[in-house]
Amino acid sequence: MKFKLKYIPNVLSAVRIALVPVFVYLFFVCYDHEERIYVPLCVFLFAGITDVLDGYLARRNGWITNLGKLLDPLADKLMQCSVLVCFAIKNAALWWVAGMFIAKELFMICGAIIVLRKIKVTVKSHWYGKITTAAFYAVAFLAFMFRMFEVSEKVAIALFTPALGLALACMVMYIIDTLRVNAEKKNNEKKVKNNQTKQSKEL
């Protein structure tokens, strides 16, 4: 039974990925009707709930798998980029934010692949990454609220700018952490090599 239960977080991540096209469709169907904008918002919030739930279950029960390490961040990135692109299509002034955010995500994906291949280390999720994701969901929620109550779209657009800044700061922190892990790994390898050399000399 435990063998099956540990895949629950993966199922939740897969559901979140499946919700991306549903959200995009509902966004464009409902965006021009203020009284219906809550529909894609509900899908977006449900995706956020699955994100919190799968992370909680994985950490609490140790249901962490290699597939889950891939699906969880992939689901987050797909949903976040989809939200930004959808808003950018409706608000041209937001394209620069969406473009920089997508470029940042592509950079991190390529960086994670390089790190995994070169130094055999998987980039782990940290508290600042979780805070960035939570901040994005909060900002997107406010953007939906402003649209629902017909507040100036410029206000909603301005919300995404600090969210982008936080995302870029998070990227820098991940880079620093990866460099630190790489340095520690090299130092450990050097110590092991020195010990082996010392032992061979003693023999």
C-alpha positions in Angstrom: 0.0 0.0 0.0 2.8 2.4 0.9 4.4 1.8 -2.5 1.3 3.2 -4.2 0.7 6.0 -1.8 4.1 7.6 -2.4 3.1 8.4 -5.9 0.2 10.7 -4.8 2.4 13.8 -5.0 3.3 12.9 -8.5 -0.3 12.5 -9.4 -1.1 15.9 -8.0 1.8 17.4 -10.0 0.5 15.7 -13.2 -3.0 17.1 -12.4 -1.5 20.6 -12.2 0.2 20.1 -15.6 -3.1 19.0 -17.1 -4.8 22.1 -15.7 -2.6 24.4 -17.7 -4.5 24.1 -21.0 -7.8 24.2 -19.1 -6.8 27.4 -17.5 -5.6 29.0 -20.8 -8.9 28.1 -22.5 -11.0 29.4 -19.7 -8.9 32.5 -19.4 -9.6 33.7 -22.9 -13.3 32.6 -22.9 -14.0 34.5 -19.6 -11.5 37.4 -19.6 -13.8 39.9 -21.4 -16.7 39.1 -19.1 -16.0 40.4 -15.6 -18.7 38.3 -14.1 -17.1 35.1 -15.3 -13.4 35.9 -14.6 -13.6 33.9 -11.4 -13.8 30.7 -13.4 -10.1 30.6 -14.6 -9.2 32.1 -11.2 -10.7 29.0 -9.5 -8.7 26.7 -11.8 -5.6 28.7 -11.0 -6.2 28.6 -7.2 -7.0 24.9 -7.4 -3.6 24.4 -9.1 -2.0 26.3 -6.2 -3.7 24.1 -3.7 -2.4 20.9 -5.4 1.1 22.5 -5.3 1.0 23.0 -1.6 -0.6 19.6 -1.0 1.9 17.6 -3.0 4.8 19.3 -1.3 3.4 18.8 2.1 2.7 15.1 1.5 6.1 14.5 0.0 8.0 16.1 2.9 5.8 14.7 5.7 5.8 11.1 4.5 9.1 11.0 2.6 7.2 10.4 -0.7 10.0 11.9 -2.7 10.8 10.3 -6.1 13.0 11.3 -9.0 9.9 11.7 -11.2 8.5 14.0 -8.6 11.6 16.2 -8.5 10.9 16.7 -12.2 7.1 17.0 -12.3 6.7 19.4 -9.4 8.9 22.3 -10.7 7.8 21.6 -14.3 4.1 22.1 -13.3 4.9 25.3 -11.4 6.9 26.8 -14.3 4.2 25.8 -16.9 1.4 27.4 -14.9 3.3 30.5 -14.0 4.5 31.1 -17.6 1.0 30.4 -18.9 -0.5 33.0 -16.5 2.0 35.6 -17.6 1.6 35.0 -21.3 -2.2 35.0 -21.0 -2.2 38.4 -19.2 0.4 39.7 -21.7 -1.8 38.8 -24.7 -4.5 40.9 -23.1 -2.2 43.6 -21.9 0.7 44.4 -24.3 2.6 46.4 -21.6 3.2 43.1 -19.8 5.1 41.4 -22.5 8.5 42.5 -21.3 7.8 41.0 -17.8 6.5 37.8 -19.4 9.6 37.6 -21.8 12.1 38.1 -18.9 10.3 35.6 -16.7 10.3 32.9 -19.5 13.9 33.7 -20.3 14.8 33.3 -16.6 13.0 29.9 -16.5 14.7 28.7 -19.6 18.1 29.7 -18.2 17.4 27.9 -15.0 16.3 24.7 -16.8 19.4 24.7 -19.0 21.5 25.5 -15.9 20.0 22.6 -14.0 20.6 20.2 -16.9 24.3 21.3 -17.1 24.7 21.0 -13.4 23.3 17.6 -13.3 25.5 16.4 -16.2 28.7 18.1 -15.1 28.8 17.8 -11.4 26.1 15.1 -10.9 24.1 17.3 -8.5 20.3 17.9 -8.6 19.3 21.5 -7.8 17.1 21.2 -4.8 14.1 23.4 -3.9 14.9 26.0 -1.2 12.8 28.3 1.0 13.4 31.3 -1.3 12.1 29.3 -4.2 8.9 28.5 -2.3 8.5 32.1 -1.3 8.9 33.2 -4.9 6.2 30.8 -6.0 3.8 31.9 -3.2 4.4 35.6 -4.1 3.6 34.9 -7.8 0.4 33.2 -6.9 -0.5 36.1 -4.6 0.2 38.7 -7.3 -1.7 36.7 -10.0 -4.7 36.5 -7.6 -4.6 40.2 -7.1 -4.4 40.8 -10.9 -7.6 38.6 -11.3 -9.3 40.6 -8.5 -8.5 43.9 -10.2 -9.9 42.6 -13.4 -13.0 41.3 -11.7 -13.7 44.7 -10.1 -12.7 46.6 -13.2 -9.8 48.4 -11.5 -7.3 50.0 -13.9 -5.3 47.3 -15.7 -2.1 49.3 -15.2 -2.4 48.6 -11.5 -2.6 44.9 -12.1 0.3 45.0 -14.6 2.5 46.9 -12.0 2.0 44.0 -9.6 4.0 41.6 -11.7 7.1 43.9 -11.7 8.2 43.2 -8.1 7.3 39.5 -8.6 9.7 39.4 -11.5 12.4 41.1 -9.4 11.9 38.5 -6.7 12.1 35.7 -9.3 15.4 37.1 -10.6 16.8 37.4 -7.1 15.8 33.8 -6.5 17.7 32.8 -9.6 20.8 34.5 -8.3 20.5 32.7 -5.0 20.1 29.3 -6.7 23.3 30.1 -8.7 25.2 31.0 -5.6 24.0 27.9 -3.8 24.9 25.7 -6.8 28.4 27.2 -6.9 28.7 26.5 -3.1 27.6 22.9 -3.5 30.1 22.5 -6.4 32.9 23.9 -4.3 32.1 21.7 -1.4 32.0 18.6 -3.7 35.4 19.5 -5.1 36.9 20.0 -1.7 35.5 16.6 -0.5 36.9 14.9 -3.6 40.3 16.5 -3.0 40.3 15.4 0.6 39.4 11.8 -0.4 42.2 11.8 -3.1 44.7 13.2 -0.6 43.8 10.5 2.0 44.1 7.8 -0.7 47.5 9.2 -1.7 48.6 9.3 2.0 47.5 5.7 2.6 49.2 4.4 -0.5 52.5 6.1 0.6 52.2 4.5 4.1 51.8 1.1 2.5 
